[in-house]
Amino acid sequence: MRIARPWRVSAKLAVLIGGIVIASSQLVGTPAKAADPLKVGWVGPLSPPGGYAEGALMKQAAELAAEQLNAKGGVLGRPVQVVFADTRGKPEEGTAAAERLISQEKVVAITGEFHSSVFLAEMEVAHKAGVPIIAVDVWALSITAKGYPEVFRVAPNQALIATKYGDWIAAAGFKNVAVLFEKTDGGQSARDVLLPVLDKHGVKYEVVGADPNSTEFTAQIERFKSHQPPFDFFMTAYSEAGAYPMISQSHTLGFAPSPRTGIANSGGPAVDPTFWKNVGEAGKYLVTEIVGLPKNAWNDKTKAFVAAYRKKYNQPPSPQAIENYDAMLVLADAIERAKSTDGKAIVAALEKTDITLGRGRYTFSTGKDPDWAYHQFMNAPVALVQYSKVGQEAEDAPIVWPRNIADVKYTYLKPGQ
Amino acid sequence: MSWDYLFVQAANGAVVGVIYALIAVGVTLIFSILKIVNFAHGDLYMLGGYCAYYVIEYLGLPPLLAMVVAMGALFVGAIVLERLTLTPLYSDATERKDEYGLIVTFGLAYFLRNTAVIAFGPFPLKPPSFIPGVQRLGNLVVTNDRLVAGGVGLVLILGLLYFMQRTIWGQALDAVSQSRDSAAIVGINARRFNSFAFGIGAALAAAAGALVAPIFSLAPDMGVLPNIHAYVIVILGGMGSVSGSIIAGILLGESENLFTAFFPDPTRAFAYTNAFGVLVLMVFLIFRPQGLFGRRHLRME
């Protein structure tokens, strides 16, 4: 006869109870405590070879948004914590960053990114994990055209930007355009949208691709200068630091801006804080886009953001900054409405977004005609401005296109006029 | 083809070529003594540019004087870096010295580049011009800054040649570059000259950075492309040859410019400029594997 030993019984009981506790906690899940931070991922370039200047501006805006949300009690009663991941402008780094944010940091959603090619890699990871991701300053059409439910975009896309350039070029009377684009997803997407618009208007063009690391453009600009018939417009889709030497060299060599040839730069560097320090006189008459509301249409939220950003960082915010700030608030609004951090619930809430922020009234299209419209902020503001003074801030530059919001009578201010 | 157009493009190519040579000559010097290709050279060039910028900004010195200060600062800084990171190269315990040099200088490049983003900020900066304005000769338009960069660059390169060939320190450097053991027999402390060569190479990089800053602007990643150019030039010129670097620099500047100017497909001409530079190198090496003025004793003993 075996005698049961009391300690063995209690040990088995302890194991059993422990097992039940562990199993039940796995089944039910650990409920978030009120003080647990709600983690939001941020992806973007913060170091070379990516567009780290723009990435830094976006990061600052995301920090400001989180700070303000937390000052008002956070989201779902939890403080918002932004987990930043540097993607260095490289798709493989973007994939790794998105995987780390989702699997290790357990973020509930992701915002950010400046490079289309990198975002295309990140959104694949988010799509597989069912985590919502909001594209902040990436313009390639394929991002929303892929039709992933988790992907939303607050930025305009190339169809909304490059089309405006094409229409404006025709309306301003240019007939023969030199197009220089950077050989990246963003630059190629700009080219692919722009050229059919120029074709539609009967504008002739010559297209040149450029390495994104280039800083020496003299030979190419001399080639443009020698072209017959002469080019009357120099359209550049170039977002890297080389945009500044390109604009300076074009001006110094007498190509553009000049009474014969106008110039535009699409991609962002012409609205960055050190634009004028780098290009000086060469920046006057340059046309660029702003992807925020024009100053005359600023609402209270735009004004409050600009004031807070200037106070915190001692510089004016760039359009990328307000895009990222708004993306954070759009996400916070969706999570509050979803009353959950579940990916599907947030996606459903994002689809029903209707909120007015610093860039106007945000809603996301759920239609797929055209394919890029899916989850796109269709009313994303885009205006073309032309600097009329050296040192002018982008928000003070005259709006020349579209005409319904233009604040000057001319469509194009010719140098020397 | 108009002769005028050819002249304009060739003249611009020569100016760019001298700037390339100035960037590359420091790599050449370091290679000739330490027998490693310094892949952090472009980043030392970046640091030199920023150093000159802040000297102008905060001390109010004129740009040319700021360049001299930057050269001095980088000379000292580079010696510290060399002492900290490259001394295992001189030890017999290090078996794979080429690989060690490669990895350490690559690591240094990434470290300096990423630190620069934090230290100097992400936005491109531009110091004031050396001499504002442009010079015109017919259709040729060259900024004064390019002429200053080319001119001062040539003076620095010629100064280096004079130093190497006509001074006792330069001859000692040359002796170390030819044979470390023989140099040691006649009483030359090779270790000291390693540091000295690395410092001089960095000072030349700093000069190049300061000279091109008003032309190309300063950015933390500004050294990436010059690194590639410098590497091509050093091989083309014959690894370790200062004179070869000058000729190869001008050759590369000319070939790239003329390729962009005359390649029949205008859509692709500019995009393939860098590739064409490397193609020139490959074809050249088929016929002259040691480069223009290459010597054969190229490994660390």
Interface residues (C-beta under 8 A of the other chain):
Chain A: L46 S47 P48 P49 Y52 A53 G55 A56 L180 K183 E206 V207 V208 G209 A210 D211 N213 S214 T215 E216 F217 T218 A219 Q220 E222 R223 S226 A241 Y244 P245 T252 L253 G254 D272 P273 T274 K277 N278
Chain B: S2 Y5 V8 Q9 N12 G13 V16 R113 N114 V117 G121 P122 F123 P124 L125 K126 V134 V141 T143 I215 F216 S217 A219 P220 D221 M222 V224 L225 E256 N257 L258 T260 A261 P266 T267 R268 A269 F270 A271 T273 N274
